[in-house]
Amino acid sequence: MGDKLPAPVSAPGATAADLEAHSPTEIKAGAQKTPTTTASSSSSLTDEIDLSYAYIPLLIYCLVSGLSDSVAFNAAGVFVSMQTGNTIFLALGASHLPAAQPRLWLKALVSIACFQAGAFCFSQFRHFGSQKRKVVLFISCFIQAALVVIAAALAQAAVIPAFADSKLSTIEESATREAQANDFIVLCPLALLAFQFGGQIYTSRVLGYGEVPTNVLTSLYCDLFSDPKLFAPLTTNAKRNRRVAAAILTLVGGIAGGWLQRSRAGMPGALWIAAALKLAIAVAWLVWPAKRKVEKKET
């Protein structure tokens, strides 16, 4: 008769010699792997963030938009965040209106173009992998904050007179303000602020919270008041809640910006606060909880 084959590993009388006759590969072949979702034991800057509460920084962005637009409109007559109004200002320029602001169309055009350029440039981060990674979000937000800091510093140093002070008390000062608002140098802070806001709204798209665009309120109002669950309980309509919070914070930012401009802080003070908020968000991305990972465990 031929040689006796070793007993199967699972046989009731298997000996140690029988077990040794089987290779480790054969023994592991019968093991099954079950995917298990577990929290990552360590977090690095290259990890993607947990999106569960990522809308909170976006809501703070709405506050920044309100602050910045209140300053830009009061100083130059255009917006740096909400571009719908600028598009109408640009269109009016074709008929040389408004008559008292011959360069309004140019300021609107610069704001629109820089906003578009910002959205394009910040979107190029997609070539470096996931844009939801902590380091990518940090770099993006830090650059945005740096541009606001430069605009605030120019205003603080009175390099841009129209952004230096907003308190008017006489007709002569009002005329001076109008002349300053039409000076070509006013285009510098407008370009800086509009460019970084292009990156801001792109971030809201990356994080997947379309109901908090951070810049646009027209579509937000439409989505809010056409929501069939508009009057649903707070705990059952999270998107409605975020839309309401975004609208309120944009309004609060505009109100705060107006009062800051009437105070000793002036326009520079409002811009410094906007820059500080953006810097805080940039740092927050570095310590944000990482996305939970799916690991495979042997059973």
LINUR-V624258 format. One record per pair of residues at least 12 apart in sequence whose ideal C-beta (glycine too) atoms are under 8 Angstrom apart, sorted by the first residue. I is the first residue (numbers start at 1). J is the second residue. Records with the same first field share a line. If there is no record, write none. Layout:
I = J, J
//
This chain:
6 = 18, 21, 22
9 = 22, 26, 27
31 = 298, 299
32 = 298, 299
33 = 296, 297, 298, 299
34 = 296, 297, 298, 299
35 = 294, 295, 296, 297
36 = 294, 295, 296, 297
37 = 292, 293, 294, 295
38 = 292, 293, 294, 295
39 = 292, 293
40 = 290, 292, 293
43 = 289, 290
44 = 134, 290
45 = 133, 134, 135, 138, 286
46 = 133, 134, 135
47 = 133, 134, 290, 291
48 = 130, 132, 133, 134, 290, 291
49 = 132, 133, 134, 137, 285, 288, 289, 290, 291
50 = 288, 289, 290, 291, 292
51 = 132, 207, 208, 291
52 = 289
54 = 207, 209, 288
55 = 207, 209, 212, 242
57 = 281, 284, 285
58 = 203, 204, 207, 209, 212, 214, 246
59 = 212, 242, 245, 246, 249
60 = 249, 277, 280, 281
61 = 200, 203, 204, 214, 281
62 = 212, 214, 245, 246, 247, 249, 250, 253
63 = 249, 250, 252, 253, 256, 277
64 = 148, 200, 214, 253, 274, 277, 278
65 = 81, 82, 197, 200, 214, 215, 250, 253
66 = 249, 250, 251, 252, 253, 254, 255, 256, 257
67 = 253, 254, 256, 257, 260, 270, 271, 273, 274
68 = 80, 81, 148, 193, 197, 253, 257, 270, 271, 274
69 = 81, 82, 254, 257
70 = 253, 254, 256, 257, 258, 261, 270
71 = 163, 257, 261, 267, 270, 271
72 = 111, 189, 190, 193
74 = 166, 258, 261, 267
75 = 160, 162, 163, 166, 181, 186, 189, 267
76 = 107, 162, 163, 181, 186, 190
77 = 89, 101, 104, 107, 181
78 = 104, 107, 108, 111, 190
79 = 111
80 = 111, 115, 190, 193, 194, 197
81 = 193, 194, 197, 200, 214, 215
82 = 215, 216, 217
83 = 111, 112, 115, 215
84 = 216, 218
86 = 108, 109, 111, 112
87 = 108, 112
89 = 104, 105, 107, 108
90 = 105, 108, 109, 112
92 = 104, 105
93 = 105, 106, 108, 109
100 = 178
101 = 178, 181, 182
102 = 182
103 = 182, 184
106 = 187
107 = 186, 187, 190
110 = 187, 190, 191, 194
111 = 190, 191, 194
112 = 194
114 = 190, 191, 192, 194, 195, 198
115 = 194, 195, 197, 198
116 = 198
117 = 195, 198
118 = 194, 195, 196, 197, 198, 199, 202
119 = 198, 199, 201, 202
120 = 198
121 = 195, 198, 199
122 = 140, 143, 198, 199, 202, 203
123 = 202
125 = 139, 140
131 = 206
132 = 206, 207, 291
134 = 285, 286, 288, 290
135 = 286
137 = 203, 282, 285, 288
138 = 282, 283, 285, 286
140 = 199, 203
141 = 203, 278, 281, 282, 285
142 = 279, 282
143 = 196, 199
144 = 196, 199, 200, 278, 282
145 = 196, 275, 278, 279, 281, 282
147 = 192, 193, 195, 196
148 = 192, 193, 196, 271, 274, 275, 278
149 = 275, 279
150 = 192
151 = 163, 188, 189, 192, 193, 271
152 = 268, 271, 272, 274, 275
154 = 188, 189
155 = 189, 266, 267, 268, 271
156 = 268, 272
159 = 185
160 = 185, 186, 188, 189
161 = 180, 183, 185
162 = 177, 180, 181, 183, 186
163 = 186, 189, 267, 268, 271
164 = 266, 267, 268
165 = 266, 267
166 = 261, 262, 266, 267
167 = 261, 262, 266
197 = 215
200 = 214, 215
201 = 213, 214, 215, 216
209 = 242
211 = 223, 239, 242, 243, 246
212 = 242, 243, 246
213 = 246
214 = 246
217 = 246, 247, 250
220 = 243, 246, 247
221 = 247
223 = 243
224 = 240, 243, 244, 247
227 = 239, 240, 243
256 = 270, 273
257 = 270
260 = 273
//
